[in-house]
Amino acid sequence: MKKHFLFTPGPTPIPPEALLSMASPIDYHRSAEAVKLIKDVLEKLKAVFQTQNDVMLLTSSGTGAMEGAVTNLLSRNDRVIVIRSGKFGERWGELCTAYGVEFDAIDVEWGNSVDPQMVAERLGKRPETKAVLSTLCETSTGALHDIESLAQITKERPTLLVVDAVSALCADDLQMDNWGVDVVVSCSQKGLMTPPGLGFATLNDRAWEATKSADLPRYYFDLRKARESGLEGSVPYTPAITFIVALQYALNLICSEGVRNVIARHARLAEATRSAVKALGLNLFASNPANTLTSIRLPEAVDGKAFVKMMREKHGVTYAGGQSGLSGKIIRIAHLGWMGEYDVIVAISALERGLAEIGYDVPIGAGVTAAQEVFHRQSTNEA
Ligand code: PMP
């Protein structure tokens, strides 16, 4: 028997209630029940995005929602700033290039977070910049960007702040309305504990205004149509209704725990994971690590690709490896979505055993002890 444990930053494990709900008979997506379902889901998503703005439901992965943001907000002659500190920041740039929009890149060394001052300086030189495109958590490195500070800079200017919260929604704080973020995009298979297949976008009034003059081609991801339909409890085209059913279960769990508590839980899991990593004598990769996942810089002697493969095949434990230039050099452990303290204990104890097994000198048990101590301290502080 081999039990499987999934610690990737998407897809993430799905709660049993949500899994079971997908086995119920499929329904017509324009039925009264579906309208009620979609309205309920859209309302609960507002709580998750910490906004009063409408949330648009798309049938796509996260990249579709990113593409929707680009095509609905921008015109061919616009200039934007793209913060590139990893694979997903790069994706914003690739999307702009695909649609012929020129961008200024702010390149940040992978593992680091952008210095908001650099963005302010760049905007000072180019005040006509239409938008700043950033990630919240750069999943390829585990680094968190300071979106609150970026929003302080953009909200005083005509520049929109567009945030990819694909991985970090529910795990790292993002107060769209309070901070003044203009656009947020995300998707189903990460903090929202639902299978891949649903994308989300939400825009504030400034961003909706921009959609009026945007001239890039758009059809499937026309957010105006998605918004209009959403107000009626519908979507413009046949939606992935099965996943919407599952999403409702997941959202019910999130809303009954409370969005702020969900984020606090992720903060606790991340703190314990980081503490464990250090206790094992390993280094964190990100300078300002997110709550979403922990990236670990592997010692030179460890072949990261072979390690990830061995852990999955032999131990049934799936971590994510490094991407692009980080391939083989880091591993990424997500503590995202349907995760609690004992999931972290499993992830860390497997890491210790796996490293020991490949001959790396690791103090077995030290990581688990460190994580347990963090959890114990946290629970006694709460009591
Ligand atoms: N942005 C970020 C920050 C991500 O983590 C991911 C997926 N790992 C994406 C974008 C792309 O999302 P998808 O694969 O769902 O299209």
Residues whose N, C-alpha, C, O or C-beta is under 5 A from the ligand:
A	BS01	PMP	P9 S61 G62 T63 G64 F88 T135 C137 T139 D164 V166 S167 C187
